[in-house]
Amino acid sequence: MTAAIYSDVWDLDTFFLGGSESAEFQAYLMEVHKRIDSLSQAIHSWDVANNEEDREKITQILFLFQQAGVKIRQAGAYVSCLEAENTADTNAGPLRARVTELSADLNTSLLPFDQKLTKIKHDLWQAFLQTDELKEISFILNERREKAQEKLSQEEEAIIQSLSVDGYHGWGQMYDVVVGTMVIPFVENGAEQNLSVGQAANKFSHPDRNVRQAVFTKWEQAWQDKAPYFAKTLNHLAGFRLNIYKKRGWDDPLKEPLAINRMERNTLDAMWDVIAKNKAPFVKFLERKAELLGVEKLSWYDLDAPLGSAETKVSYQEGAEFIIEHFSQFGQEMKAFAEKAFENRWIEAEDRPSKKPGGFHTYFAESQESRIFMTYSGSASNVSTLAHELGHGFHTYAMKDLHFLNRNYSMNVAETASTFAEMIVADASVKNAKTDEEKLALLEDKIQRSVALLMNIHARFLFETKYYNERAKGMVSAERLNELMTEAQKEAYGHALDEYHPSFWSSKLHFYITGVPFYNFPYTFGYLFSLGIYAYAQEKGAAYEEQYIALLKDTASMKVEDLAKKHLQTDLTKPDFWEKAVQLCIDDVEEFLSLTQS
């Protein structure tokens, strides 16, 4: 039987006809606005009476919330696709602004709802949560109520939100403005050019070390020149957070990020402790890579340097068939989902101008369909990216029949299914490599990800932890920030590098993102959590898929410790799980060292 021919251009007309000029979509946005108004009116008309009427009112409000929330997600997904598929589409920007405004209206309308939940007496609240209408979403309702209880009054929190627009978020936006004006002067092949920050960063994977070193010198200098601006910005961002925490009575800067990620401090500590104790194999990898590159010791600008020149081109059709084949060896549900995505044109992969860079998955909540965006040029990395995004899609597919409020999983588990799917394909790619050189390149690509998540992210966490401790006592100078960053990198990389990146604190956007504090450890958690599940799946075989889907369904309705206990029979606050996950990374390193023995 001949396989279906898969199109590399997605279908958006199934949602709204007319693209960014769609009259149908404009009417849809009007309907979203009406739904939010209905929700807001219902919340404002509710006066807590501490009797059975409150349960009825909560049920009504949650029904309206679900209706509005599903439509907001649908609209946001559609606009994301329009923006990505054609950067020259001038109509997409205003649509994004409209959806953002509607989303803000929805969130603002929910503030008084959460505050009113706190006014319900404890015993009555517990009784409400046992009813048929609310039992399914009791975790989320408890979470919203507890968060509201831990914050200041509704009026005070509203003032903070208002002031943060021109204060807190304003500083974050200022960072983007300054970075946008930066140029990195560079001479290559006798021609002088001014590189953008993104263009300069791409040079760190250049095969010529002289080019990498020259770019790094100019790169470091450019960030140091702007260091006073970035130090000022970083100090005010942390200062704003710390002042709010103080007003709320929070004394630990990790309290908020841990709550956002639904995890305990003991779990975070256990993960980092295991990583810290297992740096030696990765140091050996860096030392071996230095040998292969012909240098005594790697510098920061060598970390992404390529090894060899082997690259096998894989057509989109071949990539799709490879993914489907290897998903099927894990389970029929994953295979069926991938086939549906390819056959129904859920994927935009065509290599053409005017597309946004990068890749993403988005979910149309009302239609219960995924869309995946990327630009496919035939590299092995493209196949991995495609598998990764299909993994995200499978995660939402597994949760499609759940209550809307039980689908909002946190950042640290968001990469569970995507990394799992990527691992299936990456392992298969290494095993199916046609030459030793190709196998080595694929293996090194896998290990580089481990180095990034177990060393680079660790350095970011060590830096931010020490920085917040010092910032609580006063402003921290640019010079001191350089010192803190260098110290963190030396510790995280096991002193394996010859030259470090002191101004990394200014060049890394993640430190300036205002929406999520400590935007680092969730990446490492998600990676290792997924690897641990992958190791578990390899032990169980194809029969594990049903249990895997059950785990994915619970990712947004319990804390990660409870999730692991229920589905993996393991305690994340202990080292065992993390050791198994890290061992998978070490296995790759050991294979690499064996293949490169002289």
C-alpha positions, 0 to 999 in steps of 0.5 A: 500500500502506497503511503499518502503524499503529505502537503507541507502547507497547512490549512487555516480555512477550516477555521475562518475563511479569508485569512487576516481579512476574514469577516467571519473572524471579525464576527467571532471576535465580537462574539468573544467580547460579548462572552467576556461581558456576560462573564464580568456581569455575572461575577459583579452581580454575585454577592457572597452569602455563604450558602448553597446559592454561592455554589450555583453562582460559582457553577454559572460563572465557571460555565461562562468562563469556559465559554469565553476562555475556549474562544479566546484560545481559538482566536489567539491560535488563529492570529499566531498562525497568521503572523507566522505564515506571512510576516508581510501581512499588515492586517495580522498586527491589529488582530493580535492587538485586539486578541491581546486586549480581549485576553486582558479583559478576561483576566481582569474580570476574573480578579474579583471572582478569585477574591470572592472565592476567599470569602467562602467559609472553609467548611462550606468551600470543602463541601462545594468541592465534593459536588458533581459540578465542582469535584472535577476541577477542585484542584484548580479552584483550590489553587485560585483561591489559595493564590488570592488568599496569599496576595494583597487586597483586590484594590492593592493588587489592581494598583500593582498591576496598573503601576507595573505597566509603565514600571515593571513591564516598562523596564522589560520593554526598555531592554528590548528597545536597547537590544534592538538598536545594538549592532556587532561590527564584524569583518569577514572575507575582507568585508566589514558589516554590522551584524544584528544580535541574532546574526552575530549569535549564529556565528558561534556555530561557524566551523572556523574557530577564528571567525567564532573567536573574532565574533565573540570578542566583538560580541562581549565588547558590545554587551559590556558597552551597554552594561550600565543600561542593562544593570540598571534595568535588571536591578529595577526588575528584581527590585520591583519583584522583591518589593511586592514580595515584601508587601505580600509577606513572602521572604523567598524569591523562589516562592512565586516561580515554584508556585507557578510550576506547581512544585516543591523546593525539595524537588528543585534541590534534589534535581540540582543536587543530582546534576551537580554530582554528575558533571564529570561525564559532561566535562569529559565530553567537553574535553574530548570535543576540545581534542577533536577541534584541535584546541587544548581547552574549549572556550565559550564560543566553541560550545556550539562548534560543529564536528565534521561536515556530515549532513544527510538531507531528508525530504519532508515526506521521508521525515514524516514517514520516519516519525510515523514509523517510530511513533508506532513502535511506542504506541498506536495512539501516537502514530494515529495522531501523527498521521492525522496531523500530516493527512489533514494539513495541520503542519506548515513546513514549506521553506519559503520567504516571509515566514517567521523564524523558529517553530511552535505548536498551537491548539485551537481549543474550540475546534480541538485541532492542532497546528504546527509551524516550522520551516523544513529544509531537510536537516536531521534537526528539522526532523527532530523539531517536527517530532518535538512539535508533534509531541506538544500536539499529542499532549493537547490531544490527550487532554481534549476531553477534559474540562477547560480549566484542567488543560492549563499545564505549567511550564515545567511539564509543558515540554514533557510530551514534546521531549518524549517524542523528540527522544523517540526520533533522535534515538532512532536517527542515531541507530539508523545513521548510514555512516559513523560520521553521521552517527557522531554528528547526530549523537553530538547534537543530542549531547549538546542539548544535555550540556545546555540544560544541565550546565548552561541553565544551571549557571543561570539558576546559580547566578540568579539565586546569588544575584537576588540574595545580593539585590535584597541588600541593595543595587548590584553593579555591572562589575559585580554582575560580571563576577557573579556570572563568571563564578556561576559558569565556572561552577556549572561547567565544572571549570571545563572552559578556558574562557567564559562569558561574563556579560551573559547576564546582559545578553540573555533575554530570559533574565528580563522577561517580566511574565515569569520570574526565574525563567530557567529551572523549568527547562531543566526540570521538563527535560529530565522529567521527560527523560525519566518517563522515557526511561520508564517507557523503555522498561515497560514497552509498547503497553505503556502508552495507555499509562503515558496518556493518563499521565499527560491528562493529569499534568494540569490538575495536580502538583508535579510531586503527586503526578510522579507518585501516581503515575511513576510510583516515584518521589521527586524529592529524592534523587532516584528519579533524577539519577535515572534521567541523568544516566540517559544523558550520560549514556550518550556521552559514553557512546560518544567517547567510545566512538571518538577514541583515538 
